């Protein structure tokens, strides 16, 4: 995999992970207003975006595991950081929303 391809995939990952991050925080904002139906829909949107980012990561990992050399890219490192943060944010926000529901 040449560097341009790796960077293209990385930028797509950043976009999808960033969208997921945003959806999750929007879901928390809606939960604060007791709009749980809208909050759930935003979590689903976030999950969809997160899955897209994760699928791109899996594609890259599979290719490298299959023997394809992958060019180093700081943008890919950044993309991995975005993905990891979005996964963590999802887990935390889902828990915060559940706690909020229990205490209403």
MOHU-V330312 format. One record per backbone hydrogen bond with DSSP energy under -0.5 kcal/mol. NH is the residue of the N-H (numbers start at 1). CO is the residue of the C=O. E is the energy in kcal/mol with one decimal. If there is no record, write none. Layout:
NH|CO|E + NH|CO|E
This chain:
6|2|-2.2 + 7|3|-2.6 + 8|4|-2.1 + 9|5|-2.4 + 10|6|-2.4 + 11|7|-2.5 + 12|8|-1.8 + 13|9|-2.5 + 14|10|-2.6 + 15|11|-2.1 + 16|12|-2.5 + 17|13|-3.0 + 18|14|-2.5 + 19|15|-2.2 + 20|16|-2.4 + 21|17|-2.5 + 22|18|-2.1 + 23|19|-2.7 + 24|20|-2.5 + 25|21|-1.8 + 26|22|-2.3 + 27|23|-2.4 + 28|24|-1.9 + 29|25|-2.2 + 30|26|-2.2 + 31|27|-2.2 + 32|28|-2.1 + 33|29|-0.8 + 33|30|-0.6 + 34|31|-1.8 + 35|30|-2.7 + 36|34|-1.3 + 39|35|-2.4 + 40|36|-2.7 + 41|37|-1.9 + 42|38|-2.2 + 43|39|-2.2 + 44|40|-2.2 + 45|41|-2.2 + 46|42|-2.6 + 47|43|-2.7 + 48|44|-2.2 + 49|45|-2.3 + 50|46|-2.9 + 51|47|-2.6 + 52|48|-1.8 + 53|49|-2.1 + 54|50|-2.8 + 55|51|-2.7 + 56|52|-1.8 + 57|53|-2.0 + 58|54|-2.7 + 59|55|-2.3 + 60|56|-2.1 + 61|57|-2.8 + 62|58|-2.8 + 63|59|-2.1 + 64|60|-2.4 + 65|61|-2.8 + 66|62|-1.8 + 67|64|-1.6 + 68|63|-2.3 + 71|1|-1.3 + 77|73|-1.6 + 78|74|-2.2 + 79|75|-2.3 + 80|76|-2.5 + 81|77|-1.8 + 82|78|-2.2 + 83|79|-2.5 + 84|80|-2.6 + 85|81|-2.4 + 86|82|-2.3 + 87|83|-2.2 + 88|84|-2.2 + 89|85|-2.8 + 90|86|-2.3 + 91|87|-1.9 + 92|88|-2.4 + 93|89|-3.0 + 94|90|-2.6 + 95|91|-1.7 + 96|92|-2.5 + 97|93|-2.6 + 98|94|-2.2 + 99|95|-2.5 + 100|96|-2.3 + 101|97|-2.3 + 102|98|-1.9 + 103|99|-1.3 + 104|101|-1.1
